[in-house]
Amino acid sequence: MKVLIIEDEPQMLDNMRQTLEREQYTVETATDFITADAKIGVYDYDCILLDITLPDGNGLELLKRLKKLGKEDGVIIVSAKDSLDDRIKGLDLGADDYLPKPFHMAELHARVRAVVRRRSFDGNKFIEVGNVSIDPESRLVKIDAKEITFNRKEYDIMLYMIANKTRLVTKSALAEHVWGDHIDQTDSFDFIYSQIKNLRKKLSEAKATIEIEAVYGVGYKLSE
């Protein structure tokens, strides 16, 4: 799952990033309004952690921007401004949650996990598609009740495809979501093919009832 942290205080930003990376999230950051605005305009995120007070703008304007773009990214406002007005404005503009500073990093992770679960998996703690069962918290995958081991990228690809099971996923969207925005620096998606190939093989050998189909020249689609 992919998270964007919009925070201008370096130590806070670093603590949040390290916490979420330890939990296997793909984490991107922005320290000002302009950078954050550019990122949300181009990329999609499972959850955005948004500080209201930025050096060059108001974070609530970014919420308005997301709404205008028709984006469905989950948003948690993370701010030292704990006034009732700010909280109401943020929720009215589409934020999913409000976490006032200071807070424990364990609570941050719990809030992010809840938003991702609600947004991507209909609030379910466990994900079941066909005979495949996934516990996102422990990253445990079972097929016909038998535990199957996947490497981190194979798991991330499978979870992203399941979260988008009704959609055709382009190669660029998959690469950017699983590997992060530094993917822009590469001119080839060859590294995706090997991960997809290995994932398909493991699903097939375990007799999974889901399959990742290639759509020639476009990307991939999950089928049951």
N, C-alpha and C positions, 0 to 999 in steps of 0.2 A: 504494500500500500504506500502511496506517495503523499507526502506532507510538505506544505510550504509554511515556513516560519517568517512572519513579517515583524521584525523587532529591531530597534535601533540601539539597545543597550548591549554592548559586546559580551559581557559575562553571562547575562541572562540568555542571550541567543545561543551561546556556546553550550550552556548547561542543558537547554531544551534540545538542541541538536544531538548532543551526545546521548541523552536519555532515550530519544526516539530511535537513533541509529542502533543502540544496544538492543532495542526491541525489533530490529530488522526492518524498520521503515526506510524507504528512500526519501531522504530529506533535502530540500532546497531552501535557500534563505534569501531574504531581501532586507536591507537595513534602511531603506527610504521609500517614500511614496512612489517616485518615478520608476525605480527598479521593480517594485511590487506590481505597479500598474502594467508594466510591460510583460511581466511573467504571467499574470492572470489573463491577459489578453491573448496569449499564445498557447499556454499550457493548461491542462486540466489536473486537478488535485482531488484526492479522496478527502483531505481535510486541510483547511487553512487556519493557522494560528495567527490572529490579527491583533496587533497593538493599535489602539486608537490614536495615540499621540505620536506622530512621526515628525522628524525635523523639517520636512517640506510639504506636509499636508495632513489631512484628517483621515484616519483609517475608515471612518464611516462612509467616506466618498468611494472607497474601494468596494464596499458592500453594494452601493448604488450601481457601480460599474458592473459588478458581477450579475446583478439583477437585469440590467439593461442588455447584457450579452446573452442572457438566457442560460447562464451556467448553473450547474447543479452541485458545485463543490460544497462540501460541508464547511462551516465556518464556526470557529470558537474565538470570541473576543477575549484577548488576554491583556488586561490593562490595569494600571494602578488607579485609574479613574473609576471609582466604584459608586458613582452617583446613580440614583434610580433613573434619572432622565437618560443617561448614557445607555444604561442597560435596556430600557424600553425602546429607545431609538434603534439600537443594534438588533434587537429581536424583531422589531417591526420591519426592519430592512432585510430580514432573512437569515440572521445569524441563528445557529443551532444552540449555542450555549454561551455563557459568560463566566470567565474564570478570573476573579480579581487577584492581583498581586498583593502580597507574596503568597506562594502556594508550594505545596510539596510536589516534586516531580512525579511521584507515584500517582497523585491525583490527576496531573496533566495527562499521563498515559491512559488512565482509566477514562477520562473524558474523551480523548481522541478515539480510543477503542469503541466507545459507545456511539460516537457520531458515525464512524466508519461502518459499524454494524447496522446502524439504523438506515444510513444512506444507501449502502451497497447490498445489504443482505436482509432487508425487511425486518431488521431488529433481531434476527436469530443469532443466538450464541454459537450454534453449530450449523454448518452449511452442508446440505445434502443435495446432490444432483445425481440422479440415477443410483448406482451402487457405490458412489464415491461420497465419503463423509470427511469433512474437514473441521478441525478445531483451530481457528485462527490464533487463539491466544497461545497455544502450545505449538502451533504449526504442525500438528499431527494429522496425517492423512491415512485413511483406511479405505480399502476397496474390498467389498464383501467381508467387512469386519477384520480384514488382515492389514496390519500396518505396512505401508510402503514408504521407502525412503527416497526423497527427492533433494537435489541440491538447492541452494537458495534461489537461483534464477529460475530453475524449473518450477519450483513452488510458486514464485511470484508470477510467472507467466500463467500458470494454471489458475491461480486465484483471480487474476485480472480477466482472463477469458470467462470464468464463471460469473464474475460480477457484471460482465457485458455479454451474457449468453444469448441475448436477443439481437445482438448487433454484429455487423461485420467490422472487425477490428483491423485497421490498416497497419502495415509494418512499421511505419513511422510513429503512430500512436502507441503501439506496443513497446517499441524501443525506448521512446521518450518516457513512458510511464514507469517502466521497469528499471531502466538504467539512469534516468535523470536528464536534466537539460544539457549536460555536457555532451550528450549524444549528438548535438549539433556539430561537433568537431569532426565527426566521421563522415565519410562519403560512401559507406557501404554497410549493408545490414547482414553481412555474411555471418557475423557472430550470433545472430538470432537463429539462423537456420540450424546450427549445431545443437543449440539448446532445445529447439522445437523437436528436432529429430530424436534426441534422447528422451524427451518427455513423452512423445508419441509411443516410443518403444516400450517404456515402462508402463504406460497405460494399457497398451495392447497385451503385454505379457501378463499383467495382473487381471486381464479380462474386464477392464472397465467398460461401462456402458456409455461413457462419453468419449468423444473423439474431437481432436482439433483438426479441422479440414483447411487445406490451403485453397485460397481463391486466387487463381493465377493473376499475377500482375497487380494485386490489390493488397491482400493480407490474409487473415485467418477468421474462421468462424467455429464456434463450439456447437457440436451436434450431439444428440442423444440417440 
